[in-house]
């Protein structure tokens, strides 16, 4: 079976010097919200910043300045937080979204470039209000057993499954990336559920989920990736993730890794005052 098309590469922690100029910009490019390109090679005008605190969420590692996105993403986060609260679950830890003008990141994700991605920590413990500085080193344990064969029964709870479901049912969602063992557990407990189509396995993602939106209406320069295939995904495509091929050591990336080919219009976004 061929490797899945990448959303975040297995080499996310390599240094990317071409991302430094984008990370150095402190604020959004002025103008109406405009996504140029896609999540793996793109940028954004008119991004908005998610407040550090809101009804049902607390942003973590705010010093990274990665809590920016298209207004539809902020609306999606607020809606998810409201539904999580209504379901009786604790507030969300909201991790990385994107940089003020999108673009490649100097470390971390290979995606998160177009204002449509957000990481939500898989932490369903009650959270006391913490100052932003106290959230700089938030650490959440994996909910997957060492080796990745299954979720950890000592940590996995029905609340985790409910959180993933609520994320996958977010209006406008394209997909939710989770560890293959988490997808496997959801297939066991909710086979055939319509929302499972949007829950896709990916390397890592054993302590957080990655929610990605489709291109919002009217964003003609925004580029979507192919939608998930039909069905709940509880089939041979999931079984592959537990195969010897999937678990073979990953190939080494090119040295140095190559920068993404951004749309030409992104150069003006980066230079804008």
N, C-alpha and C positions, 0 to 999 in steps of 0.2 A: 504493500500500500504506500502511496506517495505521502511525503510529509505534508501536513496541513499548511496552507498559506499563512505566513506570519502576521501577527498583530503586534506583539512585542517580541523581540528576538531573545534568544537564549543568552545573548551576550550584552545584556542591558547595562552592565556595570562598567563597560569599557569607557575610557575617556573619549569625549567627542569635542575636540577644540572648536569645531565649527558651530557648536551650540552656545559657546560663551557669549558672543554678541547678543543673541536672543535672550539669554539669561540676565544680561547686564541691564536690559531696559526695564525701568521701574514701573511704567504705566502703559495703559492701552493706547493703541493708535486711534486718533480721533475719527469719528464718523459713525454712520449707521452700521449696525452689526453686519459683517460681511466675511464669510468663510471662503478662503481661497485654497483649493487643493483638498487633500484628505488627511486623515489622522496620522499617517506615517510620513507625510511630506506636504506640509501646508502651513498656513498662518491665518490670522484673524484680525480684522479691524473691529473696533467698537466692542471689545470684550468687556465683561463686567466681573467684578471681584465678589466672591462669596464672602459675606461677613464671617468673622471668626466664630461667632456664636449665633445660634438661631433656635427657633422652636423645634426641638427634636434633633439637633445636631451640634457638634463642636468640631471645628476644623483643627487638624493637628499639623505640626511642623510648618507653622505659618511663615517662619523665617525664610523658607525656600521661595516664597512668592510664586507659588504654583496653584493658587486657588482662583484662577481666572477661567472664564468660559463664555460661550454664547449664552444669551439670555434664556434660551430654551433649556440649556443644561442647568442653570440655576433654578429655573422653574421645576425641572425634573427632580432635583435634589430636595427642594422644599416639599414637593408633593410626596416623595418617598419618605421623608422624615415624618410628615403628617400621617401617612398610612402606617408607618412603623409604630408611631405613638398610639394610634387608634387600635392597633393590634396588641397593645400591652407590652411592647418591647421597649427596652431602654433606648436612650438617645444614640445617634450614630456618631462614630468617629469618621470624619470625612478627610481622606488623604489627598494625594495629588490630583489636581485637575489639569490645568495647563498654565503656561507662562502668559504674561500680559498681552503679548502679540503672537502667541503660539510659537511655531517654529521648533526646530530640533532642540532637545535638552542636552546639556553638557555631560550628564550622567543620569542613570536611572532608565527611564522608558525610551523605547524607540518610537512609540506612538505619542499620544497626548498632544498632538501638534495643532489641532484645528478647533479646539474649544468644545469638543463633544464627548470627552472621556472623564471619568471620575473613579477613583479607588475608594471603596468603602470597606473598613476593617470588619472582619468577622468576629466582633466582640459584642456579646449580648448580655454582658454584665452591667449592673447599674453603674452609672457614672456620676460622680459629684462634679460640680462646676469647678473647672480648673482655669487659672489664668493661662493665656496663650503661651507664655514662657514655660509653663509646667507641662505643656503638651509637645514640647520639642523632642522628647525621647520616649514617646509612647511606643510600647512594644506589645504585640499581641501574639500569643503562642499559636503554632500550627494546630489545626483541627484534624490533621491527617497523620496516620501512623508513619513512623520511619520506614522507608522503603516504598511508601506510596500505594500500598495495596488496598487500603480502605480508610475510612474516617476513623478517628480515634474515639472509641466508645466512652473514654473517660472525659472527653471534652465536647464531643458533638452532641447537640441538643436539637429538639424540634424547633426551637427558636431560630437556629441557624438556617434550617430549611425554609422556615417562613420568611426570613429576611431575603434569602435568594429568590424565593417566589415573588415577593413584593417588588424586588428590583427588576425581575424579568417581566413583570406586568406593568412597568412604568410606561406611560404613553410616549410614543416616539422612540422606544428603545430598539436598537439594532440587535445587540447581543449582550450577554453577561458572561464574562470569562471566569471560570473557577477551576480548581484542581480536578483532574480526572476522577480521583477518588470521591470527591464531593458530587460530581455528576453521577457517578455510579450509585451512590447512596440515594440520590434523588430519584433515579430511575427505579430503584428498589421500592421506594415508598410512595412514589406518585407516577407509576407507569402510564403513559398515554396522555399525561397532562399537556394541554396546548402550550403552556408557558415554557415547558422543557425544551421546545425547539430553540428558544433563544438563549438557553444556558449551554455554553460551549466549553469543552475542556481545553486547558492550556497549561503549559509548564509553569511551575510555581503556583501562585494564587491559592496557597494552602492556608493563609491567614487573612486574606482579603479577597473581595470580589472586584472585578473591573466592569463597570457599566459604561456602555457606549451607545450614543444616540445615532439615529440616521440623520442625514442632512435635513435641516428644517426646510419647510416650504419657502420658495422664493429665493433660495440660495443657489443660483445657477452655476456658480463657480466652485461649489462644494462637490467633492467626489466621494461617493459611497464605495465601500467594498461590496463584494457579492453577498446577498442575504444568506442566512443559514439554509441548508437544504430542508425539504419538507420532512415531516415526521418528528418524533420526540428525541431523536439522536441516541436512543438506547439500543444500539445495534452494533454492527461490525466496526463502524467508525469509532465507537467508544472502546470496544474491545482492543483496538489497535494500541491504545495508550498504555495498555498493560503487557504489550508484546516485547520481545527482545529487541526488535527494531527501534521501538520508541524509547527504550531505556538504554540503548547504546550510547556511549559517550558522544556528546555533541561535537560536530566538526569545529575546528578552530576558526575564528573569523579571520578575514584578511587583515594584514598588518601594514599600515594602519587601516582601520575600517573606513569604508567609503561614506561620504556625506550623502544624504538624500538629495534628489533633484527637485528642488522646490520650484513651484510655478514662478515665472519671471516677475509677476506682480508682487511677490513677497519681498523683493528687494526694496521697493518703495515703502512697504509697510514697516520694515525694520528701520528705515531712515526717517520716517515721519516724526515731526517734533512731538 
